[in-house]
Every structure is written in structure tokens, then in C-alpha cells.
Amino acid sequence: MKKITFFAVAIAALAFTACGGNKSAQTAEETDSIKSFEQEQVEAKIKIELDSLAAEVGKLKSLPIVQSDNGIQLTAEEKQVKPDFLLAPAVAEDAATLAEKYRILSALSVDKKIAALYDMPTEEYDQAISKLAADINDPSFKAIEDATTIFETGQKLYDAMNENGRINYFWQLMASSLVEETYVLSQNTEKFITAFDDDAAANVTFRIVLLSDAIARLAQYDPEVEPVAKAVEALAPLNAISVDQLKAQLEEAKENIAAARAQLLK
């Protein structure tokens, strides 16, 4: 009789444990559902904020050094001394992750423009850029006429990347192009600063502010932006509103900008 009672108690205990377990599981599912909803709300809020920041970016002109008619005149002697600070097209082979491919694509498109200023051959840049664009396979690129202008990161490109669910990478592109442009500018400031007026100098500052704001928001749920966040921090000292201020700040931040570029494109 005692034996039967023992088994009955044991079975009852098991049944109670099973019920308790189901209740815990259900509670966990409800908790996950609440967390998921909260995360969706956070991401929706960030999305709205990013849309607003992108709209502001879309109003800005490209930095003068990458504009087709930038006013920079290199003498025959200056063109003979080819820049040693540009990325070699072969770095495209080093890009492993999708984020790295976007960033190197953007940086190479900037460097191709600078190489052309010095009458350097650009065929290898074109090949590297085309290969990266093919590897990335982003349908958003159809919104722009030429992948070598990817550094412009305008509203049209943002809208397309938004539609294709790739807006995170839009900011990767913008960060890479801005860091590379700033790096190039810091390497030959005396010559390249001649393409700037006070409005263009202030434009650089505004780009940095917008990008920093966007990256801070993205970092809340996208770990891939960590190297971008670190690189953008190095640009923070650039808060010029005039050409003279920009020139001085570039000279002071030259080493930090170089480190940021290495961080972003390693």
C-alpha cells in the first residue's frame, strides 16, 4: 500500500512539475513577444530619425575635391609627382564582409576621382569598383548612373537602399567616402583647400554632425557599425565654419584622420 502511495505521489509531483514548466515556457514566450514588440518600436523610431538625417544629407553638395568641376589646377610638374596616399585598387580583394565591401567600394570611388586629377590611369579602379558592385549585388545601385559615383550618397540612392532594406549600408558608404575625402584633403591641404569656400568648409562640419548622429542611432541595434563609429569619432574635431579654420583643423587632426581611415578600411 505504501509502495502504491509513493508512486502516486511521484506521478503527481511529475505532473505538477510539467505544468509548472509549461507555465514558465509560456511566460518566456510572452516575455520574448513583448521584447520583440519593443525592439520593433525602437527600430521604427530609429528608422524615422534616419530618414530625416538622410534628407538633410541629400541637400548637401559633394565635397569640392570630388566634384567634376572642382577648380583644382595641377601643374605639369605637380602631376609628375603621383600621390602615394591613395588606396591601391587591389584592396578590393581584401574585403571579406559585406560591410567591408561597401566601405572599400566607396573609398575607391573617391580615390579614382583624385587619381584622374593627376592623370593617373583609372582602369584598375574601374575594374575593382565593378567587381565589388557585382559582389555586393545591391539592386539599389541601379538608382545611380555610374557605380563610380557611389560616394555621392544622395537622396536617390538612400531611397533605393531604403526600399531594398539596406539603409544600414547607406551610412557605411557615407562614412567611408567622408573619411576618405577628409583623409585625401589632409594629405595635400595646401592644394586641395583651394577648391573650398566658407560654405563648403561648413558643409564638411555638417556632414560629420549628421553622420555622427546617424551612427549613434544605428549602433543601438547594428553591431557592424562599430568600426564606423570609431572612425567618425576621429572627425569630431573638424567643426570649421570657414576655410581657414578647416585648414588649421585638418593639420591638427591629420594623424587621427589617417588612423580613422585605417580603422575603417582594414
Secondary structure by P-SEA (a helix, b strand, c coil): caaaaaaaaaaaaaaaaaaaaaaaaaaaaaaaaaaaaaaaaaaaaaaaaaaaaaaaaaaccccccccccccccccaaaaaaccccccccccccccccaaaaaaaaaaaaaaaaaaaaaccccaaaaaaaaaaaaaaccccccccccccccccccaaaaaaaaaaccaaaaaaaaaaaaaaaaaaaaaccccccccccaaaaaaaaaaaaaaaaaaaaaacccccaaaaaaaaaaacccccccaaaaaaaaaaaaaaaaaaaaaacc
